Amino acid sequence: MDAEAILADLTHYYSRMLGRRTIRSDTPFLYQALVHATRDRLMERWNDTNIAVEKGQTRRAHYLSMEFLMGRLLGNAMFSLGSTEESEKALERLGVDLASVIEAEHDAGLGNGGLGRLAACFLDSCATLGLPVVGYGIRYTYGMFHQHIQDGYQVEDPDPWLRDGFPWEIERVELARKVKFGGRVRHFRDEQGRMHHDWVETLDVTAIPFDVPIPGYRNGVVNTLRLWSAAATHEFDLGEFNAGSYSEAVSARNEAENISMVLYPNTANESGHELRLRQQYFLASASLQDILGDWMQRNDHDLDAFAAQNCFQLNDTHPAIAVPELMRLLMDVYGADWDKAWQLTRSTMAYTNHTLLPEALETWPVELFERLLPRLLEIIYEINAQFLDEVSIRWPGDNERIRRMSLIEEGTTPRVRMAYLAIVGSFSVNGVAQLHSNLLRGGLFRDFAELWPEKFNNKTNG
């Protein structure tokens, strides 16, 4: 990996891919050329890593997070490859400083705080340790925002971080998934008397994956961050367009693309509230379909070893909807009965809690679930019924405890308690500092810690 080879690759990509006739100190184009030259050196390692993981019998972790605050990838990739010094020499021959090229990279708009930075650090550390971990997130069109002061007030502008492209990603159209919303559930029995639940008349959204390489430090390992972008299943209605209804002709596309438009839409209004739930389900459903589909294809539709070789880490409460979605896929798509599906779910889900604030734990109106995700609401009701039976056996007659622990918060507007759902559906629940974990066990989740003390543990960040 010498400077001559890197310079040759820079020249190749600059002229053949970017269409530039002569190399100049044009930093944005040199940045793209250097990314492609660096990514080329990762590709064989990336493919080898995926093959090794598929052949291996070790447990794979799937890290679901609404945020990944990755920072700039070029410097880290060169450092991991050990190519920084030679890349610097290659650019020096062009009269360009490597630091200026690295600075040309636009931060990926995939996160905005500690939650996303933790997720990014975990992926980086796992790759360096050689652990088979895949990150799953959303490819936001406008992930973060710019701020400026206008007339004495803070004004926020969208950050079009994808405007000039994201040369690290590889689109995997062949692995696209369909995510369902709305509709109704049709119940029927087959000839053997077995009950089936068919989620029909849905409005489907296509989830398209984009893969980003996550290299380990000089160990030949390259793990994957898979990001989902939302697209309409039917992008354009020619009939509406020809009738002069131009907005209606692309309404399906616009509604679908809204799902992956921004990180954390404003929930001050009803439409923003609904969009946030759509985002969370979109991430969970696409990711679980991807993982289960790959497993079934490679293991001849045999689920016996699934729990021994797979684990889902829920980074905070946002992906908690993965619990009923995994149940739905196992039962409705792959034919598992309830007991088998529940055993697999509770053996593979793990939940990290990041906050003690009750208002940050997320609850969703039952009415919204019923309208948007009717099949999942049915599953949540059944999980809750069986769970409360377990609580009643442990503490007979303690109706106040049952009310406190129910997955459904009763009241004028009944709501689904997502953090409780994550706890009930997981084999492990952790805080992110010893004090935080102690407060979870002794305060916020005390009832659950008394029922399942073995579930609760601490994993200190950093």
C-alpha positions in Angstrom: 0.0 0.0 0.0 2.6 2.5 -1.1 2.2 6.1 -2.2 2.7 5.3 -5.9 -0.3 2.9 -5.9 -2.5 5.4 -4.0 -1.5 8.1 -6.5 -2.3 5.9 -9.4 -5.8 5.2 -7.9 -6.3 8.9 -7.2 -5.6 9.6 -10.9 -7.8 6.8 -12.1 -10.8 7.9 -10.0 -10.3 11.6 -10.6 -10.4 11.1 -14.4 -12.4 7.9 -15.0 -15.1 8.3 -12.4 -15.4 12.0 -11.7 -14.7 13.1 -15.3 -11.9 15.5 -14.5 -9.2 15.8 -17.2 -6.3 16.9 -15.0 -5.8 16.7 -11.3 -5.9 20.1 -9.6 -6.0 21.1 -6.0 -9.8 20.8 -6.1 -10.4 19.5 -2.6 -14.0 18.2 -2.9 -13.1 16.0 -5.9 -9.8 14.9 -4.4 -11.8 13.9 -1.3 -14.1 11.7 -3.3 -11.2 10.2 -5.2 -9.3 9.4 -2.0 -12.5 7.8 -0.5 -12.9 5.5 -3.4 -9.2 4.6 -3.3 -9.5 3.9 0.4 -12.8 2.0 0.0 -11.3 -0.2 -2.7 -8.7 -1.4 -0.1 -11.5 -2.2 2.3 -13.7 -4.1 -0.2 -11.8 -7.5 -0.2 -11.6 -7.4 3.6 -15.3 -6.5 3.8 -16.3 -9.5 1.6 -13.9 -11.8 3.5 -15.4 -10.7 6.8 -19.0 -11.4 5.6 -18.0 -14.9 4.3 -16.2 -15.7 7.6 -19.2 -14.7 9.7 -21.6 -16.7 7.5 -19.4 -19.8 7.9 -18.8 -19.3 11.6 -21.0 -20.6 14.4 -20.5 -17.6 16.8 -23.4 -15.5 17.9 -24.0 -12.4 15.8 -25.2 -9.1 17.3 -27.6 -6.8 15.5 -27.5 -3.3 16.9 -30.7 -1.3 16.3 -30.4 2.4 16.9 -32.2 5.5 15.6 -28.9 7.4 15.7 -25.3 6.7 14.6 -23.1 9.8 15.0 -20.2 8.6 12.9 -18.2 11.7 12.4 -15.8 11.9 9.4 -15.0 8.4 8.1 -12.0 9.0 5.9 -9.4 9.7 8.6 -10.5 6.7 10.6 -10.5 4.4 7.6 -7.0 5.3 6.6 -5.8 5.0 10.2 -7.4 1.5 10.5 -5.8 0.4 7.2 -2.4 1.9 8.1 -2.5 4.0 4.9 -2.4 7.6 6.4 1.3 8.2 5.8 1.4 6.9 2.3 -1.8 8.8 1.4 -0.2 12.0 2.7 2.8 11.3 0.5 0.7 10.7 -2.6 -1.2 14.0 -2.1 2.0 15.9 -1.4 3.1 15.1 -4.9 0.0 16.9 -6.1 0.8 19.8 -3.9 -2.2 19.1 -1.6 -2.3 18.8 2.2 -4.1 15.6 3.5 -5.6 17.5 6.3 -7.5 19.8 3.9 -8.9 16.8 2.1 -10.1 15.2 5.3 -11.7 18.4 6.3 -13.7 18.4 3.0 -15.8 15.5 4.3 -19.3 16.4 5.4 -20.4 14.8 8.7 -23.0 12.1 8.0 -26.3 13.4 9.3 -27.2 10.2 11.2 -27.3 11.4 14.8 -27.0 14.4 17.0 -26.0 13.4 20.5 -24.6 10.9 23.0 -26.9 8.1 22.0 -25.6 8.2 18.4 -22.0 8.7 19.4 -22.2 5.6 21.7 -23.6 3.6 18.8 -20.8 4.7 16.5 -18.1 3.9 19.1 -19.6 0.5 19.7 -19.5 -0.4 16.0 -15.9 0.8 15.8 -14.8 -1.1 18.9 -16.5 -4.3 17.8 -14.8 -4.2 14.5 -11.4 -3.8 16.1 -12.2 -6.7 18.5 -13.3 -8.8 15.6 -16.8 -9.3 16.9 -19.6 -10.0 14.3 -21.8 -7.0 14.8 -24.0 -5.2 12.3 -25.5 -1.8 12.9 -29.0 -1.0 11.7 -30.2 2.6 11.3 -32.1 5.0 9.0 -30.5 6.9 6.2 -31.8 10.4 7.0 -31.9 12.9 4.1 -31.6 15.7 6.6 -30.2 14.3 9.8 -29.0 17.3 11.7 -29.4 21.0 11.2 -27.5 24.3 10.9 -28.1 27.2 13.2 -27.8 30.9 12.6 -29.1 34.0 14.4 -31.6 36.1 12.6 -33.1 39.3 14.2 -31.9 38.0 17.6 -33.5 34.6 17.3 -32.0 31.2 16.6 -33.1 29.9 13.2 -32.6 26.2 12.2 -31.8 25.2 8.6 -31.8 21.7 7.2 -28.4 20.1 6.6 -28.4 18.6 3.1 -25.5 16.3 3.9 -26.3 13.9 1.0 -26.4 16.7 -1.6 -22.9 15.9 -2.9 -23.3 12.2 -2.4 -22.0 9.8 0.2 -19.1 7.9 -1.4 -18.8 5.4 1.5 -22.2 3.8 0.9 -23.1 0.9 -1.4 -26.8 0.7 -2.4 -28.2 -2.9 -2.1 -31.4 -2.6 -4.1 -31.7 -6.4 -4.4 -32.1 -6.6 -0.6 -35.0 -4.1 -0.4 -37.9 -5.0 2.0 -41.6 -4.0 2.2 -42.8 -2.4 5.4 -46.6 -2.4 6.1 -48.7 0.3 7.6 -52.5 0.6 8.2 -55.0 -1.9 6.9 -56.7 -4.5 8.9 -56.2 -8.0 10.3 -58.1 -11.0 8.8 -58.4 -14.0 11.1 -59.2 -17.4 9.8 -58.6 -21.1 10.5 -57.0 -23.5 8.1 -58.2 -27.1 7.4 -56.2 -28.3 10.4 -58.0 -25.8 12.7 -54.9 -23.6 13.2 -55.6 -19.9 13.5 -54.0 -17.5 11.0 -53.7 -13.8 11.1 -53.4 -12.0 7.8 -52.5 -8.3 7.8 -54.2 -7.1 4.6 -55.2 -3.9 2.7 -52.0 -2.2 3.9 -50.1 0.8 2.6 -46.6 -0.5 1.9 -43.3 1.4 1.9 -40.1 0.0 0.4 -37.0 0.0 2.6 -33.8 0.2 0.5 -30.6 -0.7 2.3 -27.3 1.3 2.0 -24.2 -0.4 3.5 -21.3 1.5 5.0 -18.0 -0.2 5.9 -16.8 -0.2 9.5 -13.1 -1.2 9.5 -11.3 -2.6 12.6 -7.9 -1.4 13.4 -5.3 -3.3 11.3 -7.0 -6.7 11.8 -8.5 -7.3 8.4 -12.1 -7.1 9.8 -14.7 -4.8 8.1 -18.1 -4.9 9.7 -21.3 -3.2 8.3 -23.6 -0.4 9.1 -26.8 -0.9 7.2 -29.0 2.2 6.7 -32.5 2.1 5.4 -34.0 4.7 3.0 -37.8 4.9 2.5 -39.3 4.8 -1.0 -42.8 4.4 -2.3 -43.8 1.0 -3.8 -45.6 3.0 -6.5 -43.8 6.3 -7.0 -45.8 7.9 -9.7 -49.5 7.9 -10.7 -49.6 8.6 -14.4 -53.4 8.8 -14.4 -53.4 11.5 -11.8 -50.7 13.4 -13.6 -52.5 13.3 -16.9 -55.6 14.5 -15.2 -53.7 17.6 -14.1 -53.5 16.5 -10.4 -49.7 16.9 -10.3 -49.3 16.9 -6.5 -51.5 13.8 -6.1 -49.4 12.0 -8.8 -46.4 12.0 -6.5 -48.2 12.0 -3.1 -47.3 8.3 -2.4 -43.7 9.0 -3.0 -43.6 12.1 -0.8 -45.4 10.3 2.0 -43.0 7.4 1.9 -39.9 9.5 1.7 -41.0 11.5 4.8 -40.2 8.5 6.9 -36.4 8.8 6.3 -36.4 12.6 5.8 -35.3 13.9 9.2 -34.0 12.6 12.5 -36.6 13.1 15.3 -39.5 15.0 13.7 -41.3 17.5 15.9 -43.9 15.7 17.9 -45.7 18.9 19.0 -48.4 18.1 16.4 -50.3 14.9 15.6 -48.6 14.3 12.2 -45.1 14.6 13.7 -46.1 12.1 16.4 -47.3 9.6 13.9 -44.2 10.1 11.7 -42.0 9.3 14.7 -43.8 6.0 15.2 -43.6 5.2 11.5 -39.8 5.8 11.6 -39.4 3.4 14.6 -41.4 0.7 13.0 -39.8 1.2 9.6 -36.3 0.6 11.2 -37.4 -2.4 13.2 -39.4 -4.1 10.5 -36.9 -3.7 7.7 -34.0 -4.8 9.9 -35.8 -7.9 11.3 -37.0 -8.9 7.9 -33.5 -8.6 6.6 -32.0 -10.7 9.5 -34.7 -13.4 9.5 -34.8 -13.6 5.7 -31.0 -14.1 5.5 -31.1 -16.7 8.3 -33.9 -18.7 6.7 -32.2 -18.7 3.4 -28.9 -19.9 4.8 -30.4 -22.4 7.3 -33.2 -24.1 5.2 -36.0 -22.4 7.2 -34.8 -24.0 10.4 -35.2 -21.8 13.5 -33.8 -24.2 16.1 -30.3 -22.6 16.3 -31.6 -19.0 15.7 -31.4 -17.8 19.3 -28.0 -19.4 19.8 -26.5 -17.5 16.9 -28.4 -14.1 17.0 -28.9 -11.3 19.4 -30.7 -7.9 19.0 -29.4 -5.0 21.0 -32.0 -2.2 21.3 -30.2 1.1 21.8 -32.7 2.9 24.0 -36.5 2.7 23.9 -37.0 3.8 20.2 -36.5 0.3 18.7 -38.7 -1.4 21.4 -41.3 -2.1 18.7 -38.9 -4.8 17.5 -40.3 -7.1 20.2 -43.8 -7.5 18.7 -42.5 -7.2 15.2 -40.2 -10.2 15.7 -43.2 -12.1 17.1 -45.3 -11.2 14.0 -42.6 -12.3 11.6 -42.0 -15.6 13.4 -45.6 -16.4 13.6 -47.3 -14.9 10.6 -44.5 -15.2 8.0 -42.5 -18.2 9.2 -45.2 -20.3 10.8 -43.9 -20.6 14.4 -46.5 -21.0 17.2 -46.9 -18.5 20.0 -44.8 -20.3 22.5 -41.9 -20.9 20.1 -41.9 -17.3 18.9 -42.0 -15.9 22.4 -39.1 -18.2 23.5 -37.0 -17.0 20.5 -37.9 -13.4 21.1 -37.1 -13.4 24.8 -33.8 -15.2 24.1 -32.6 -12.8 21.5 -33.7 -9.2 22.6 -31.5 -7.1 24.9 -32.5 -3.5 26.0 -30.2 -0.6 26.9 -31.9 2.2 28.7 -30.3 5.6 28.5 -32.6 7.9 30.6 -34.4 8.1 34.0 -36.9 10.6 32.8 -40.4 9.0 32.5 -41.4 11.4 29.7 -38.5 10.2 27.6 -39.5 6.5 27.8 -42.1 6.9 25.0 -45.7 5.9 25.2 -48.0 5.7 22.2 -51.8 6.1 22.0 -53.5 2.8 21.5 -55.7 4.5 18.9 -52.6 5.3 16.9 -51.3 1.8 17.1 -54.7 0.4 16.1 -54.8 2.6 13.0 -51.2 2.3 12.0 -50.1 -1.1 13.2 -53.2 -3.2 14.0 -51.5 -6.6 14.0 -48.8 -5.4 16.3 -51.4 -4.1 18.8 -53.0 -7.5 18.9 -49.6 -9.1 19.7 -48.9 -6.5 22.4 -52.3 -7.2 24.0 -51.5 -10.9 24.2 -48.0 -10.3 25.5 -49.6 -8.1 28.2 -52.2 -10.6 29.1 -49.7 -13.4 29.6 -47.3 -11.1 31.5 -50.0 -9.9 33.9 -51.0 -13.5 34.6 -47.3 -14.1 35.6 -47.5 -11.0 37.9 -50.8 -12.1 39.4 -49.3 -15.5 40.3 -46.3 -13.9 41.9 -48.3 -11.2 43.8 -51.9 -12.5 44.1 -54.5 -9.8 44.7 -52.0 -6.9 44.2 -54.1 -4.9 41.7 -52.1 -1.8 42.2 -48.9 -3.5 41.2 -50.7 -5.0 38.1 -51.9 -1.5 37.1 -48.3 -0.1 37.5 -46.7 -2.9 35.5 -49.2 -3.3 32.7 -47.9 -2.6 29.2 -51.1 -0.5 28.6 -51.4 2.7 30.6 -55.1 3.1 31.2 -56.8 6.5 31.3 -58.8 8.8 29.1 -56.3 8.0 26.3 -54.9 4.5 26.8 -51.2 4.3 25.8 -48.7 1.6 25.1 -45.7 1.8 27.4 -42.7 1.0 25.1 -40.0 0.8 27.8 -42.1 -1.8 29.7 -42.5 -3.7 26.4 -38.8 -3.8 25.9 -38.2 -5.1 29.4 -40.8 -7.9 29.2 -39.5 -9.0 25.8 -35.8 -8.9 26.6 -33.4 -11.3 28.4 -31.2 -8.4 29.5 -31.8 -4.8 30.6 -28.9 -2.5 31.3 -28.2 1.0 32.3 -25.2 3.0 31.1 -23.5 3.9 34.4 -23.5 2.1 37.8 -25.5 4.9 39.5 -27.9 5.0 36.6 -28.4 1.2 36.7 -29.0 1.3 40.5 -31.6 3.9 40.0 -33.3 1.9 37.4 -33.5 -1.2 39.7 -34.5 0.8 42.7 -36.8 3.3 41.2 -38.0 3.6 37.6 -38.2 -0.2 36.9 -38.3 -1.4 40.5 -41.4 -3.6 40.0 -39.7 -5.4 37.1 -36.4 -5.8 38.9 -38.2 -7.5 41.8 -39.8 -9.9 39.3 -36.7 -10.6 37.3 -33.6 -9.4 39.2 -31.4 -11.5 37.0 -32.4 -9.4 33.9 -30.9 -6.2 35.2 -27.2 -5.3 34.9 -24.9 -2.4 34.2 -22.7 -1.6 31.2 -20.8 1.6 31.9 -20.2 3.7 28.8 -16.7 4.8 27.7 
